[in-house]
């Protein structure tokens, strides 16, 4: 029996539509263009996740070869602050990122340490990549406790906050690290001529093949900062951070971005106790053990003045202000929120939290998993607030 032209046309149209839908799934973010979510009833990572929106820069011939002096690589580096004793954990992270991304794009690695690296450390690291590798020491003046910190007051603060179960309060090196990551890493002499960085910590996992140049994507789409995990902080550790931020902003209203994320920073509905203890701060922050960023933002006048204000206030030592909330508040106040990107397609784990996309490019990561720890850890997810006030971009 002959098939009518109208039925044949309908069949062809259906096939074309199906192909188009498949292409959209695998060529677009599946969320980068989506708007706000007033209530997150389902994790967006359960939906099929593709790459972010075009244009995407890819490997083409030898355009990313490690020895190509005219390569397509942007002005960027992979960056790790690591101790000699963390070699095995650093190798684990490095192997994952080389396998999923950098074996294709060959971006240089820069390893920093407050102590000299051992030869064994450097030899082992160099074996894991074809890309350029550099090892540098943090300048003493960037790392040491500043002279305006009162040691007696610091010791009193340690005892007080330890009684409130604030972790790492007694470790001076932890305070030094948080301060350095907040306001000094981008001032290291080895980074002064570099614009973009991808922070890579020891003992993390990357699960998904990344077949586009993330640094090129950041630059081409005018993005300042990329994150994967967005969580709440311990409010006891940052009780003075928001009051000091308010003091700063009272004198510098001109630096508040018109399209800011202050509602995300000040939300008091989901975790009202956090908001109360932290004196008006929701404690939401980008978990900065993963961050892909533009150092020109940190070097800008607004963030630099803000960091200097916080530094003189002493909260990096008298409390436990981390670089994650400091970075996040700076971005949430001074940057256009549309320039902050959720890399939903990059599978990532730093114990105990995950970013697990539903994608054929990912292996070993259960889609939508936020944590494999205790059930109560699920309440630490602050993405619902970000989606509510800013969106999924």
N, C-alpha and C positions, 0 to 999 in steps of 0.2 A: 504494500500500500504506500502510495507517495506521501511524503511529508510536506505539509504546506510551507510556503516561504516564511510565514509569520512565526511558525513554530521553530523552524531552523534558525531564524534570526534571534528568537528568544533564547535558544540553546547557546548560540555563539556569545550573546551578551552576558549570559550567566557565567560562562567560562571566563570571559574577559574580566568580569567583576571579581570572581574568585581569585584570579591571578593578581589583580590590583590590590586586593585586601592582603594577600600573602606578602606582597612587596612592601606594603605599608608597615606590616608587623616587623619585618626584618631590616627595613631601611630607616625607620624612625624610632624615636625614643620610647614611644608608647606612653609617655608621660611628660616629655619636655614641653609640649605645647598645651598640656592640660592645665586647667585652672585650679582654683582652690577647692578643698574638700572640707565642708563644714563639720562632718563627723566621719571618722575613718572606721567604717564597719568591716572593711576587708583590707588586708595589706595589699597595696598596689603591686608589690613584687610577686604576687600570685598570678597576675596577668602576664601574658607574653611580653617580654622585654627585648627590644632591639637596640640598635645603635642610636645615638642622638642625631639630631637633624643635620642635613647637609648644609654647607660643604664639609666633606671629610677628606683629610689628606691621607693617602695610603702609600704603601710600598709599590714602587714602579721601577723595575730594573734595579740599578744600583743607587737609587736616589737616597737611600739610607745606609749605604755601606759604611762600615766604621772608618775606612781609610779614604772616604770621598771628601776632599776639601771643599767641594761645592754641594754638599748634601742638602736635603730639604729640611734638616733638623732646625728647629727654632732655638732661640737663645734660652736654653733650659738645662736643668740638671736633675738627677735623682740624688736625694740628700739624706744622709743618715748620721745621727749622733749616736755613737756606739762605743762601748768599752771593749778592751782586749778580751776580757772574760766572757763577752757575749758573742764570741765568734760563731759557735755552732748555731745559735739562734739567728744570727745575722745571715749566715749562709742559707738557712731555711727560707727566710724572707726573700733573699736575693734570687734563689733558684726559682721560686714561684713567679716573681716578677719578670725575670729573664724569659722563662718559659711562655708566659702569657702575653708579654708585651715587648720587652727590650731586646730580645734576640732578633726582632724584626727591625727595630728603630734605632738601636745602638746609641741611646743618649748616654752621656758621661755620668759616672758615679762620683760623688764627693762624700768621703767619710771624714767625720770630725770627732774629736776626742779631747777631753781636757787634759789627758796625759799622752805621751808619745805612743804611737802604735808600734807593736812588736813586728819583727820581720816575719814571724810565722803567721801573724794575722794578715799582713799585707800580701804575702805569697798565696795564702789560701783564697783570699778574696779575688785576686787577679785571675785565678784559674776558672772563675765562674762566668766570665763575660769576655766578649770581643771588644767591648766599648772601652773608651778611655777611663782610667781610674785614678783618682787623686786622694791622698791622705794628708790631712792638715790638723794642726792643733788649735784649740780655741785660745785666743789671746787671754792672758791672765787677767787683764783689766776688764774683760767681758764676763769673767766667770766668778771672780772673788766677791765675797760679801762686801757691799758698799760701806763706806766709813760712817754713814749717818745711822746705821742700824745699831741700836743699843742692845748689847748682848744680854744684859740682865733682863731687859724687857722681853727679849726673844725667849729666854729660858722660862720666864713666867708664862708666856703665851703657849709654849710647848706643853707645859703641864696642864694648862686650862683646856686646850683643844684635844689633848690626848684623853682627858676625862670625858670629852664629848665624842670620842671614837673617830676623830679625824686621822685618817691614815697618813703615814710618812711624815707626820709633823716634826718628829725628832731628828729627821735626816737632813742635815744642812745641805748635802749635795742635791737632794730633791728640790729644795727651795731654789738653789742656784740654777738647776736645770730649768725650772719653770720660768724663772726670771729671764734666763738666756733665750729660751724659746719665744718668750713674749716680746722681747725688745732688742735682741742682739744678734740673732743668727744671721739675719740679712745684712748685717754690718761686717761680717767676716771678710777679711781681705780677699779670700778666694771666691767670694760671691758678688763683689762690688760691681762687676761688669755682666752679671747674669740677671735675667728678668724673672723667669719662671722656675719653679721647683716642685718636685713631688717628694713629700716626706715619707720615708720608709723606715719603720722601726724593726728591731729584732723581734723574732717570734710572732710574725703575722703570716696570714695566708692570703693568696690571690687565687681565685677559682675560675675565672672566665677569660677566654681568648679576647684580646683587645687588638683589633685589626685596623685601627685608625690611630693617627698621631694625636694623643690627648692634648699635647701642648699647642699644636697647630689649631686644634678645635677651640681651645680656650682663647687664643689670640684672635682667630678669625671670627669668633662669635662674641668678642668683647666681654669675656667673663673674667672676673677677678679671683674667684675662689670656688673650689670644688670640694665636696664632702661626700661621705658615704653614711656615716653613723651620726645620729643627732639625739643626744640624751640629756638627762638631768644630772646636775652636780650635787655633791654633798652640801647642803645649805650652811652647815656649821663652818665649812672651810672658807666661805666667801661672805661672811656676814657684813664686812665693811666695804665690799667691792662696789655695790650699787650706790651707797651713800657717797663714796668718793667720786663715782661716775657722775652723780647728780651735781656735785660741787663743780666738777670740770665743765659740765654742759651749761651750768648757769652762767659761766663766763665765756662760753664759746658756742652760743646758739647757732652761729652762722655755719657751723660744720655739720649740723644735723641734715642728713640727706632727705630730700622731699619724699622719695619713695623708700623709706627706711623700714626696718623690721622691729620697731620698738614694741609693738604689741606682742610679738613672740617673746621678747625679753621680759615683758612685764605681766604676762598672763598669770592670773591668780585663781583660775577656775579648776584646772586639772590637778594641780598639786599646791593647794593653798598653804599647807604647812611650810613647803619650801619657800614660797613667796614671803611668808611671815618671818621665818628665821633669817632669810637672806635680805630682809629689809626692803622689799619691793622688787627683787629680782626673781624671775621664775626659775632660775638656775639652768635653763635650757642652753645648750651649747653644741657646737660641732666638735666631735671627738677628734682632736687634732693629731692623733697618731697616724691618721690618714689625712693629708690635705694636699691639694694641688693648687698652687696659688701664684699670684702675680706680686712679686716683692716690691714693685713700685707703689702698691697700696700701703704696705708697712712703712715704706720710706717717705710717704707723703706727710705734709705738715699736720694734718688732723690726727692721724694715728700716732705719729712721733710725739706730739705734744701730750696726747692722752697717756701714752706709756710713761713719759717722763713724770707726769703728775702722779700716776699710780706708784711709780718707783720711789718717789720721794715720800709718799704716804707710808711706805714700809710694809704693806700687806703681803708682799711676796715672802716675808719672813715672819711677821707677827701673826699672820693668818697663813693660809695655804692657797693663795691665789695661783691657779694654774694657767698655763698659756691657752688652754682650750676656752675657758670663759672669757679671758682677756681678748683673745682674737675674735671670739664670737660677738662680744659686746661692741668692739671696734667696728666690725663689719656691719652689725645690725644697726648701728647709729650713723656711721659715716659713708656707707656705700649704698648705692642703688640696689635694692633687693633682687632685681632682675639679673644682676651680674653675679649672683651666687647660685651655683649649680649643684643639684643632687645627681651624682654619678650613679644612677640606679642600675646601670649595665655593668658596673665593675664589682664582681664578687669579692668580698673582703671579710676577714675575721681578725679581730684582736680580742683575745679572751676577756670577757665572756660574750661579746656581741658580734653579730654578723650583718652583712648586707648581701642577701642571696637572691639574685634575679632568676626569673623563670625563662631560661634561654638555652637553646641547644649549644651555645658557646661555653656553657659552664659545666664543670664536673666537680663532684664532691661537696656540693652545697645545696641543701634542701630549700627549694623556692619558698620565700616568705619567712624563713627562720630568722628570728631576731636574737635568740639566745639559746644555748644548750645548757644553761645553768638552772638555778632554782626558779620556780614559777614566779616568785615575786619580782624577779628582774624585768619582767615584761612591762611593769609600770614605769620603768626608767626610759622608755621610748618617748622622745619628744618630737618625733616626726609628725604626729597628728596635729600638734600646734603649728609646726612649720607649714604644713599643707593648708591649715585653716587660715592662717594670716598672710602667707606668701604664695603658696602653690607648690606644684611638683616640678617646676623647672629647674 
